[in-house]
Amino acid sequence: MSKTPSRPTDLGERTRLVHAGRDPFEQHGFVNTPIYRGSTVLYPTTDDLLHRRGRYSYGTKGTPTTESLETAWTEIAGAAGTVLAPSGLAAVTLALMSCLKAGDHLLMTDSVYRPTRQFCDGMLKKFGVETTYYDPLIGAGIESLMRPNTAAVFTEAPGSQSFEMQDIPAIAEAAHRRGAVVIMDNTWATPLFFPPHERGVDMAIEAGTKYLSGGSDLLLGLVSANERCFKALRETYDAFAMCPGPEDVFLALRGLRTMALRLREHEKQALEMARWLQARPEVAQVLHPALETCPGHAIWKRDFKGSSGLFSVILKPCSDRALAAMLDGLALFGMGYSWGGFESLVIPFDCASYRTATSWAPGGHALRFHIGLEDLDDLKRDLDAGFARLRETDAKAA
Ligand SMILES: *Cc1c(COP(=O)(O)O)cnc(C)c1O
């Protein structure tokens, strides 16, 4: 029996992050819901077993650990319900499979996370769903691309790597007028900086691998859904039984409690680094929606409550060798995929080869940065030395 008095409903965000999904007196007073490992759940009587009577029925259907995170995320995201998945990409596929069937048409932003694109072009196509890619800046113009069989519009803001800002409320209004479901990959902002369901999104995806973990030490995905979409989403989850491991869920719950603090720090650090990079002679453009000079800034300011630690820069033209000299010698920035951990990262990227609805020709090499929690002076010194290597390599070749 719970001894916890019911919480007031008008709590602040940080209070909710601390309390959501947690009931210590269900756990003998221990603060955290422990890692429940288990497949079999026992029933006390034949009658209970035959009627599947009981709070839990089988390991894949949920445990107190997974339920803790689902309940917490539903509250934080302002949703009707949440399902978990073993990775962010698995969460994307669950959301799509829950609202699409053979013969349906899907509208997908051209700026989407690339593996999502590959799922549409491979799996969805194989099962008879047609995908049309659209310009991420289309806004209310999405209506002109809608067909009678358009079942879903998928959005991601800002765009993966390229940071286009989408007008989500305008897209949602147009899509809903035609009866389509609106899905958003909200990994960059998290529900703390963009409350997806308040802004018209029916299903929102979070790669928990990123800021929910905060430590580059787990893989997890979450899909939150409103009343319209939750039932089908949960049925899809049950059909696949694509459940995450209990340790990862436990670590995500631990990350949840400090997520607001970490995000605010990533935001502050990334903004300062973005401004520092913008002032560098080697940099042509910084793509960070919270910077006044970024094309998507007005939409970001209207719809978002903050910005996270991930942004991109376009360098002035330099050789491939000069770029490699810069990156290979970095002592503090790591090079690798994924992001959202405590450490700073950088990767070169080029969207030109796979975009189909828009072109990508920024006129110089592009780098995506994730700014971690290190001392900024150390990060700047690391990049400063990198830029010196870049300049020297091209000067020597000239
Ligand atoms: C990382 C990422 C994903 C996928 O998450 P994984 O856990 O790595 O599968 C999906 N969407 C976006 C925007 C991401 O950055």
The ligand as an SDF file (V2000), in Angstrom:
LIG
                    3D

 15 15  0  0  0  0  0  0  0  0999 V2000
   20.3130    9.0950  -31.9910 C   0  0  0  0  0  0  0  0  0  0  0  0
   19.0190    9.4460  -32.6140 C   0  0  0  0  0  0  0  0  0  0  0  0
   18.0570    8.4820  -32.8600 C   0  0  0  0  0  0  0  0  0  0  0  0
   18.2860    7.0140  -32.6190 C   0  0  0  0  0  0  0  0  0  0  0  0
   18.6270    6.6780  -31.3320 O   0  0  0  0  0  0  0  0  0  0  0  0
   19.4040    5.2810  -31.0700 P   0  0  0  0  0  0  0  0  0  0  0  0
   19.1400    4.9930  -29.6570 O   0  0  0  0  0  0  0  0  0  0  0  0
   20.8520    5.5700  -31.3760 O   0  0  0  0  0  0  0  0  0  0  0  0
   18.8170    4.2900  -32.0080 O   0  0  0  0  0  0  0  0  0  0  0  0
   16.8590    8.8830  -33.4080 C   0  0  0  0  0  0  0  0  0  0  0  0
   16.6190   10.1710  -33.6960 N   0  0  0  0  0  0  0  0  0  0  0  0
   17.5350   11.1350  -33.4770 C   0  0  0  0  0  0  0  0  0  0  0  0
   17.2010   12.5370  -33.8050 C   0  0  0  0  0  0  0  0  0  0  0  0
   18.7670   10.8110  -32.9350 C   0  0  0  0  0  0  0  0  0  0  0  0
   19.6770   11.7560  -32.7380 O   0  0  0  0  0  0  0  0  0  0  0  0
  1  2  1  0
  2  3  1  0
  2 14  2  0
  3  4  1  0
  3 10  2  0
  4  5  1  0
  5  6  1  0
  6  7  2  0
  6  8  1  0
  6  9  1  0
 10 11  1  0
 11 12  2  0
 12 13  1  0
 12 14  1  0
 14 15  1  0
M  END
$$$$
